[in-house]
């Protein structure tokens, strides 16, 4: 019996407002609350509510069906603030006992690449909010943008996670099938590789009428999965949750496709559904074996053709913005208020740097322009840098004030002696 592991990523960033140079020193309102609210509610009506309703129906209808989510902390904050019914609908799914929640960075950040301390803090913060709302302690980790390397795997292993997700990119897996389970070269962390071909058939190609396989039907997709499972133990279908109803509108038939797919898969004698932690349990019980140890020295991701980090670090603007924001970490944590610290953490969200990307091929530019709320990558960079300048200025002044007070206390103490 082979498995299908279905995982969905739920995330919405807190987008910056058009913060101009004249705002620096005069306005600490960095984020576009009305835009964030409008986008979140639009995505909720298009995707979260109808898809959650469909999945709840399917979970009740098919006792063998299981699914998994990771929901960024910043997305949960927006659910609480803008649309509590959405959070309730996710809780209802989890209460079926057939939904696994994974851990990730709270702010969907790139901290795994720049700050071990911040990386650990955001993971801890995410675990707390998942425990608070869902009563679950995640055992499996999913890093922002599926970014993975040996070093990141080592950190995740140190935190006690049993497994981690990664992109099933050929060079990373020694060109073996992503349908096997792997482990890291320096520890026993189990690795679940995304079958990016089958995942992207839904996530990116479903509504593409110029695709040679369009239209994608449940029968056709079931046959592809059945053939794929001839080489491996599990097909990991990982994708953004917004795929359903937002990236591919209701009119494309995406909901009908999902409604009929589980039954067709379950009709196959050799297919069942699973979750990441269930796979790990099967490994521990010797029901599944580790295929190979993999060695990934340079970070990979699930983005773009080369599966590298260029979507976030591919030009000077992105490199400078990342360098500047993480250089502020030490001082903002020492001298900033709780509000300032939270705003700094929001600036580590990967989306801000994605908006600054300029390296993309034509098909990737279409995807990029869909996600970005700015006229150009340069505009995204300018507003980000202006916000960061204002925050740095606030922290610098408070640092100087505290150092002055400390010096005055030292002088007073010396005079008394």
ROBA-533332 format. One record per residue (C-alpha): residue number from 1; x, y, z; residue in one letter. Coordinates in steps of 0.5 Angstrom, whole numbers. Layout:
N
+-----+-------+-------+-------+-----+
:   n :     x :     y :     z : res :
+-----+-------+-------+-------+-----+
: NUM :     X :     Y :     Z :   A :
...
+-----+-------+-------+-------+-----+
% end
This chain:
417
+-----+-------+-------+-------+-----+
:   n :     x :     y :     z : res :
+-----+-------+-------+-------+-----+
:   1 :     0 :     0 :     0 :   X :
:   2 :     3 :     7 :    -2 :   X :
:   3 :     1 :    14 :     1 :   X :
:   4 :    -1 :    20 :    -2 :   X :
:   5 :     1 :    26 :     3 :   X :
:   6 :    -3 :    32 :     2 :   X :
:   7 :     0 :    39 :     5 :   X :
:   8 :    -2 :    46 :     4 :   X :
:   9 :     1 :    52 :     6 :   X :
:  10 :    -3 :    58 :     9 :   X :
:  11 :     0 :    65 :     9 :   X :
:  12 :    -2 :    72 :     8 :   X :
:  13 :     4 :    78 :     9 :   X :
:  14 :     3 :    84 :    13 :   X :
:  15 :     4 :    89 :     7 :   X :
:  16 :     7 :    96 :     8 :   X :
:  17 :     4 :   102 :     6 :   X :
:  18 :     7 :   107 :     1 :   X :
:  19 :    12 :   110 :     6 :   X :
:  20 :    15 :   116 :     3 :   X :
:  21 :    22 :   119 :     5 :   X :
:  22 :    18 :   125 :     8 :   X :
:  23 :    14 :   120 :    13 :   X :
:  24 :    21 :   118 :    16 :   X :
:  25 :    21 :   121 :    23 :   X :
:  26 :    14 :   123 :    23 :   X :
:  27 :    10 :   117 :    22 :   X :
:  28 :    10 :   110 :    25 :   X :
:  29 :     4 :   107 :    22 :   X :
:  30 :     8 :   102 :    17 :   X :
:  31 :     3 :    97 :    15 :   X :
:  32 :    -3 :    98 :    10 :   X :
:  33 :    -8 :    96 :    14 :   X :
:  34 :   -14 :    97 :    10 :   X :
:  35 :   -10 :    94 :     4 :   X :
:  36 :    -9 :    88 :     8 :   X :
:  37 :   -16 :    87 :    11 :   X :
:  38 :   -19 :    87 :     4 :   X :
:  39 :   -14 :    82 :     1 :   X :
:  40 :   -15 :    78 :     7 :   X :
:  41 :   -22 :    78 :     6 :   X :
:  42 :   -22 :    77 :    -1 :   X :
:  43 :   -18 :    71 :    -1 :   X :
:  44 :   -22 :    68 :     5 :   X :
:  45 :   -28 :    69 :     1 :   X :
:  46 :   -25 :    66 :    -5 :   X :
:  47 :   -21 :    60 :    -2 :   X :
:  48 :   -21 :    59 :     6 :   X :
:  49 :   -28 :    59 :     7 :   X :
:  50 :   -31 :    55 :     1 :   X :
:  51 :   -25 :    50 :     1 :   X :
:  52 :   -25 :    49 :     8 :   X :
:  53 :   -32 :    47 :     8 :   X :
:  54 :   -31 :    43 :     2 :   X :
:  55 :   -25 :    39 :     6 :   X :
:  56 :   -30 :    38 :    12 :   X :
:  57 :   -35 :    35 :     8 :   X :
:  58 :   -30 :    30 :     4 :   X :
:  59 :   -26 :    29 :    11 :   X :
:  60 :   -33 :    27 :    14 :   X :
:  61 :   -35 :    23 :     7 :   X :
:  62 :   -28 :    19 :     7 :   X :
:  63 :   -26 :    16 :    13 :   X :
:  64 :   -19 :    15 :    10 :   X :
:  65 :   -18 :    22 :     8 :   X :
:  66 :   -12 :    26 :    12 :   X :
:  67 :    -9 :    32 :    10 :   X :
:  68 :    -4 :    37 :    13 :   X :
:  69 :    -3 :    45 :    14 :   X :
:  70 :     2 :    50 :    16 :   X :
:  71 :    -1 :    56 :    18 :   X :
:  72 :     4 :    62 :    19 :   X :
:  73 :     3 :    66 :    25 :   X :
:  74 :     2 :    73 :    22 :   X :
:  75 :    -4 :    69 :    18 :   X :
:  76 :    -7 :    67 :    24 :   X :
:  77 :    -6 :    74 :    27 :   X :
:  78 :   -10 :    77 :    21 :   X :
:  79 :   -16 :    71 :    22 :   X :
:  80 :   -17 :    74 :    29 :   X :
:  81 :   -17 :    81 :    27 :   X :
:  82 :   -20 :    81 :    20 :   X :
:  83 :   -24 :    75 :    20 :   X :
:  84 :   -25 :    70 :    26 :   X :
:  85 :   -30 :    66 :    22 :   X :
:  86 :   -24 :    63 :    18 :   X :
:  87 :   -20 :    61 :    24 :   X :
:  88 :   -26 :    58 :    27 :   X :
:  89 :   -27 :    54 :    20 :   X :
:  90 :   -20 :    52 :    21 :   X :
:  91 :   -21 :    49 :    28 :   X :
:  92 :   -27 :    45 :    26 :   X :
:  93 :   -22 :    42 :    21 :   X :
:  94 :   -17 :    40 :    26 :   X :
:  95 :   -23 :    38 :    31 :   X :
:  96 :   -24 :    32 :    26 :   X :
:  97 :   -18 :    29 :    28 :   X :
:  98 :   -16 :    28 :    21 :   X :
:  99 :   -12 :    34 :    20 :   X :
: 100 :    -4 :    35 :    22 :   X :
: 101 :    -1 :    42 :    23 :   X :
: 102 :     6 :    43 :    22 :   X :
: 103 :    11 :    48 :    25 :   X :
: 104 :    14 :    54 :    21 :   X :
: 105 :    17 :    61 :    23 :   X :
: 106 :    12 :    65 :    26 :   X :
: 107 :    13 :    71 :    21 :   X :
: 108 :    14 :    67 :    15 :   X :
: 109 :    21 :    70 :    15 :   X :
: 110 :    28 :    68 :    12 :   X :
: 111 :    31 :    68 :    19 :   X :
: 112 :    34 :    61 :    18 :   X :
: 113 :    39 :    64 :    13 :   X :
: 114 :    41 :    70 :    17 :   X :
: 115 :    40 :    69 :    25 :   X :
: 116 :    39 :    63 :    29 :   X :
: 117 :    37 :    66 :    35 :   X :
: 118 :    31 :    69 :    31 :   X :
: 119 :    30 :    63 :    27 :   X :
: 120 :    29 :    59 :    34 :   X :
: 121 :    25 :    65 :    37 :   X :
: 122 :    20 :    65 :    31 :   X :
: 123 :    19 :    57 :    31 :   X :
: 124 :    18 :    58 :    39 :   X :
: 125 :    13 :    63 :    38 :   X :
: 126 :     9 :    59 :    32 :   X :
: 127 :     9 :    53 :    37 :   X :
: 128 :     5 :    57 :    42 :   X :
: 129 :     0 :    60 :    38 :   X :
: 130 :    -2 :    53 :    35 :   X :
: 131 :    -2 :    50 :    42 :   X :
: 132 :    -6 :    56 :    44 :   X :
: 133 :   -11 :    56 :    38 :   X :
: 134 :   -11 :    48 :    36 :   X :
: 135 :    -9 :    45 :    42 :   X :
: 136 :    -3 :    41 :    38 :   X :
: 137 :     4 :    41 :    39 :   X :
: 138 :     7 :    40 :    32 :   X :
: 139 :    12 :    35 :    31 :   X :
: 140 :    14 :    36 :    23 :   X :
: 141 :    17 :    43 :    21 :   X :
: 142 :    16 :    46 :    14 :   X :
: 143 :    21 :    52 :    13 :   X :
: 144 :    19 :    59 :    10 :   X :
: 145 :    19 :    57 :     2 :   X :
: 146 :    21 :    50 :     3 :   X :
: 147 :    28 :    53 :     4 :   X :
: 148 :    33 :    47 :     6 :   X :
: 149 :    40 :    46 :     7 :   X :
: 150 :    44 :    41 :    12 :   X :
: 151 :    45 :    47 :    17 :   X :
: 152 :    38 :    49 :    17 :   X :
: 153 :    37 :    41 :    18 :   X :
: 154 :    42 :    41 :    24 :   X :
: 155 :    38 :    47 :    27 :   X :
: 156 :    31 :    43 :    26 :   X :
: 157 :    34 :    37 :    29 :   X :
: 158 :    37 :    40 :    35 :   X :
: 159 :    30 :    43 :    37 :   X :
: 160 :    27 :    36 :    37 :   X :
: 161 :    23 :    36 :    31 :   X :
: 162 :    22 :    29 :    27 :   X :
: 163 :    22 :    31 :    20 :   X :
: 164 :    22 :    37 :    15 :   X :
: 165 :    19 :    38 :     9 :   X :
: 166 :    24 :    40 :     3 :   X :
: 167 :    23 :    41 :    -5 :   X :
: 168 :    24 :    34 :    -9 :   X :
: 169 :    29 :    37 :   -13 :   X :
: 170 :    33 :    32 :   -17 :   X :
: 171 :    40 :    35 :   -16 :   X :
: 172 :    38 :    35 :    -8 :   X :
: 173 :    36 :    28 :    -8 :   X :
: 174 :    42 :    25 :   -12 :   X :
: 175 :    37 :    25 :   -18 :   X :
: 176 :    33 :    19 :   -14 :   X :
: 177 :    25 :    20 :   -14 :   X :
: 178 :    22 :    25 :    -9 :   X :
: 179 :    17 :    19 :    -7 :   X :
: 180 :    22 :    16 :    -2 :   X :
: 181 :    24 :    18 :     5 :   X :
: 182 :    31 :    21 :     6 :   X :
: 183 :    35 :    23 :    12 :   X :
: 184 :    40 :    29 :    13 :   X :
: 185 :    47 :    27 :    12 :   X :
: 186 :    49 :    30 :    19 :   X :
: 187 :    43 :    27 :    23 :   X :
: 188 :    37 :    23 :    23 :   X :
: 189 :    32 :    28 :    21 :   X :
: 190 :    27 :    25 :    16 :   X :
: 191 :    26 :    29 :    10 :   X :
: 192 :    19 :    29 :     6 :   X :
: 193 :    21 :    31 :    -1 :   X :
: 194 :    15 :    35 :    -5 :   X :
: 195 :    13 :    32 :   -12 :   X :
: 196 :    14 :    38 :   -15 :   X :
: 197 :    12 :    36 :   -22 :   X :
: 198 :     5 :    33 :   -19 :   X :
: 199 :     4 :    39 :   -14 :   X :
: 200 :     5 :    44 :   -20 :   X :
: 201 :     1 :    41 :   -24 :   X :
: 202 :    -5 :    43 :   -20 :   X :
: 203 :    -2 :    49 :   -17 :   X :
: 204 :     1 :    53 :   -23 :   X :
: 205 :    -2 :    49 :   -29 :   X :
: 206 :    -9 :    47 :   -27 :   X :
: 207 :   -12 :    53 :   -31 :   X :
: 208 :    -7 :    54 :   -36 :   X :
: 209 :   -11 :    53 :   -43 :   X :
: 210 :    -4 :    53 :   -47 :   X :
: 211 :    -2 :    47 :   -43 :   X :
: 212 :    -2 :    41 :   -47 :   X :
: 213 :    -5 :    37 :   -41 :   X :
: 214 :   -11 :    42 :   -40 :   X :
: 215 :   -16 :    40 :   -38 :   X :
: 216 :   -13 :    37 :   -32 :   X :
: 217 :   -19 :    32 :   -30 :   X :
: 218 :   -19 :    28 :   -23 :   X :
: 219 :   -19 :    21 :   -27 :   X :
: 220 :   -13 :    24 :   -31 :   X :
: 221 :    -9 :    26 :   -25 :   X :
: 222 :   -11 :    19 :   -21 :   X :
: 223 :    -7 :    16 :   -27 :   X :
: 224 :    -1 :    20 :   -26 :   X :
: 225 :    -1 :    19 :   -19 :   X :
: 226 :    -2 :    11 :   -19 :   X :
: 227 :     4 :    11 :   -24 :   X :
: 228 :     8 :    15 :   -20 :   X :
: 229 :     7 :    11 :   -14 :   X :
: 230 :    11 :     5 :   -18 :   X :
: 231 :    17 :     8 :   -16 :   X :
: 232 :    17 :    10 :    -8 :   X :
: 233 :    13 :    10 :    -2 :   X :
: 234 :     9 :    16 :    -2 :   X :
: 235 :     7 :    22 :    -6 :   X :
: 236 :     8 :    29 :    -3 :   X :
: 237 :     3 :    34 :    -6 :   X :
: 238 :     5 :    40 :    -3 :   X :
: 239 :     2 :    47 :    -5 :   X :
: 240 :     0 :    54 :    -3 :   X :
: 241 :    -7 :    53 :     0 :   X :
: 242 :    -9 :    60 :    -4 :   X :
: 243 :    -9 :    55 :   -10 :   X :
: 244 :   -16 :    53 :    -9 :   X :
: 245 :   -21 :    59 :   -11 :   X :
: 246 :   -15 :    65 :   -11 :   X :
: 247 :   -10 :    63 :   -16 :   X :
: 248 :   -15 :    59 :   -20 :   X :
: 249 :   -22 :    62 :   -19 :   X :
: 250 :   -28 :    58 :   -18 :   X :
: 251 :   -30 :    58 :   -25 :   X :
: 252 :   -24 :    54 :   -27 :   X :
: 253 :   -27 :    48 :   -24 :   X :
: 254 :   -22 :    47 :   -19 :   X :
: 255 :   -27 :    46 :   -13 :   X :
: 256 :   -30 :    40 :   -17 :   X :
: 257 :   -24 :    37 :   -19 :   X :
: 258 :   -22 :    37 :   -11 :   X :
: 259 :   -29 :    34 :    -9 :   X :
: 260 :   -28 :    28 :   -14 :   X :
: 261 :   -21 :    27 :   -13 :   X :
: 262 :   -21 :    23 :    -6 :   X :
: 263 :   -26 :    18 :    -8 :   X :
: 264 :   -22 :    16 :   -15 :   X :
: 265 :   -16 :    16 :   -11 :   X :
: 266 :   -19 :    11 :    -6 :   X :
: 267 :   -22 :     7 :   -11 :   X :
: 268 :   -15 :     5 :   -13 :   X :
: 269 :   -13 :    -1 :    -9 :   X :
: 270 :    -6 :     1 :    -8 :   X :
: 271 :    -7 :     8 :    -5 :   X :
: 272 :    -9 :    11 :     2 :   X :
: 273 :    -8 :    18 :     5 :   X :
: 274 :    -3 :    20 :    10 :   X :
: 275 :     0 :    26 :    14 :   X :
: 276 :     8 :    27 :    15 :   X :
: 277 :     8 :    25 :    23 :   X :
: 278 :     4 :    18 :    20 :   X :
: 279 :    10 :    17 :    15 :   X :
: 280 :    15 :    18 :    21 :   X :
: 281 :    11 :    13 :    25 :   X :
: 282 :    11 :     8 :    20 :   X :
: 283 :    19 :     9 :    19 :   X :
: 284 :    20 :     8 :    26 :   X :
: 285 :    16 :     1 :    26 :   X :
: 286 :    20 :    -1 :    20 :   X :
: 287 :    14 :    -1 :    15 :   X :
: 288 :    18 :     4 :    11 :   X :
: 289 :    25 :     5 :    10 :   X :
: 290 :    30 :    11 :     9 :   X :
: 291 :    32 :    11 :     1 :   X :
: 292 :    38 :    15 :     2 :   X :
: 293 :    42 :    20 :     6 :   X :
: 294 :    42 :    27 :     2 :   X :
: 295 :    47 :    32 :     3 :   X :
: 296 :    45 :    39 :     1 :   X :
: 297 :    50 :    44 :     3 :   X :
: 298 :    47 :    50 :    -1 :   X :
: 299 :    40 :    52 :     1 :   X :
: 300 :    35 :    50 :    -4 :   X :
: 301 :    27 :    53 :    -4 :   X :
: 302 :    21 :    51 :    -8 :   X :
: 303 :    21 :    57 :   -12 :   X :
: 304 :    23 :    58 :   -20 :   X :
: 305 :    26 :    54 :   -24 :   X :
: 306 :    33 :    53 :   -21 :   X :
: 307 :    30 :    52 :   -14 :   X :
: 308 :    35 :    57 :   -11 :   X :
: 309 :    34 :    63 :    -7 :   X :
: 310 :    35 :    68 :   -12 :   X :
: 311 :    27 :    70 :   -11 :   X :
: 312 :    29 :    74 :    -5 :   X :
: 313 :    37 :    75 :    -5 :   X :
: 314 :    38 :    75 :   -13 :   X :
: 315 :    40 :    83 :   -13 :   X :
: 316 :    43 :    88 :   -10 :   X :
: 317 :    37 :    91 :    -7 :   X :
: 318 :    35 :    85 :    -4 :   X :
: 319 :    41 :    83 :    -1 :   X :
: 320 :    42 :    90 :     2 :   X :
: 321 :    35 :    90 :     5 :   X :
: 322 :    36 :    83 :     8 :   X :
: 323 :    43 :    85 :    11 :   X :
: 324 :    40 :    92 :    14 :   X :
: 325 :    34 :    89 :    17 :   X :
: 326 :    38 :    83 :    21 :   X :
: 327 :    43 :    88 :    23 :   X :
: 328 :    38 :    92 :    27 :   X :
: 329 :    36 :    85 :    31 :   X :
: 330 :    41 :    86 :    37 :   X :
: 331 :    39 :    93 :    38 :   X :
: 332 :    31 :    93 :    37 :   X :
: 333 :    31 :    87 :    42 :   X :
: 334 :    35 :    91 :    47 :   X :
: 335 :    32 :    98 :    46 :   X :
: 336 :    26 :    97 :    43 :   X :
: 337 :    19 :    97 :    45 :   X :
: 338 :    14 :    91 :    44 :   X :
: 339 :    11 :    94 :    39 :   X :
: 340 :    17 :    96 :    35 :   X :
: 341 :    20 :    89 :    36 :   X :
: 342 :    14 :    86 :    33 :   X :
: 343 :    14 :    91 :    27 :   X :
: 344 :    21 :    89 :    26 :   X :
: 345 :    20 :    82 :    26 :   X :
: 346 :    14 :    83 :    21 :   X :
: 347 :    20 :    86 :    16 :   X :
: 348 :    23 :    79 :    16 :   X :
: 349 :    17 :    76 :    12 :   X :
: 350 :    20 :    73 :     6 :   X :
: 351 :    15 :    77 :     2 :   X :
: 352 :    18 :    84 :     2 :   X :
: 353 :    24 :    81 :    -1 :   X :
: 354 :    20 :    77 :    -6 :   X :
: 355 :    17 :    84 :    -8 :   X :
: 356 :    24 :    87 :   -10 :   X :
: 357 :    26 :    81 :   -15 :   X :
: 358 :    28 :    83 :   -22 :   X :
: 359 :    31 :    77 :   -24 :   X :
: 360 :    25 :    73 :   -27 :   X :
: 361 :    24 :    70 :   -33 :   X :
: 362 :    17 :    72 :   -37 :   X :
: 363 :    13 :    66 :   -34 :   X :
: 364 :    15 :    68 :   -27 :   X :
: 365 :    14 :    75 :   -28 :   X :
: 366 :     7 :    74 :   -29 :   X :
: 367 :     7 :    70 :   -22 :   X :
: 368 :    11 :    75 :   -19 :   X :
: 369 :     6 :    81 :   -21 :   X :
: 370 :     0 :    77 :   -18 :   X :
: 371 :     3 :    77 :   -11 :   X :
: 372 :     6 :    84 :   -11 :   X :
: 373 :     2 :    90 :    -9 :   X :
: 374 :     7 :    95 :   -12 :   X :
: 375 :     8 :    98 :   -18 :   X :
: 376 :    15 :    96 :   -19 :   X :
: 377 :    21 :    92 :   -15 :   X :
: 378 :    24 :    99 :   -14 :   X :
: 379 :    18 :   102 :   -11 :   X :
: 380 :    18 :    96 :    -6 :   X :
: 381 :    25 :    97 :    -4 :   X :
: 382 :    24 :   104 :    -3 :   X :
: 383 :    18 :   104 :     2 :   X :
: 384 :    22 :    98 :     5 :   X :
: 385 :    28 :   102 :     6 :   X :
: 386 :    24 :   108 :     8 :   X :
: 387 :    20 :   104 :    14 :   X :
: 388 :    27 :   101 :    16 :   X :
: 389 :    30 :   108 :    16 :   X :
: 390 :    25 :   110 :    21 :   X :
: 391 :    25 :   104 :    26 :   X :
: 392 :    33 :   105 :    26 :   X :
: 393 :    32 :   112 :    28 :   X :
: 394 :    28 :   111 :    33 :   X :
: 395 :    32 :   105 :    36 :   X :
: 396 :    38 :   109 :    35 :   X :
: 397 :    35 :   115 :    39 :   X :
: 398 :    33 :   110 :    45 :   X :
: 399 :    40 :   107 :    45 :   X :
: 400 :    43 :   114 :    46 :   X :
: 401 :    38 :   116 :    51 :   X :
: 402 :    39 :   109 :    55 :   X :
: 403 :    47 :   110 :    55 :   X :
: 404 :    46 :   117 :    57 :   X :
: 405 :    42 :   115 :    63 :   X :
: 406 :    47 :   110 :    65 :   X :
: 407 :    53 :   114 :    64 :   X :
: 408 :    49 :   119 :    69 :   X :
: 409 :    48 :   114 :    74 :   X :
: 410 :    55 :   112 :    74 :   X :
: 411 :    58 :   119 :    75 :   X :
: 412 :    53 :   120 :    80 :   X :
: 413 :    55 :   113 :    84 :   X :
: 414 :    63 :   116 :    83 :   X :
: 415 :    61 :   122 :    86 :   X :
: 416 :    58 :   119 :    92 :   X :
: 417 :    64 :   115 :    93 :   X :
+-----+-------+-------+-------+-----+
% end
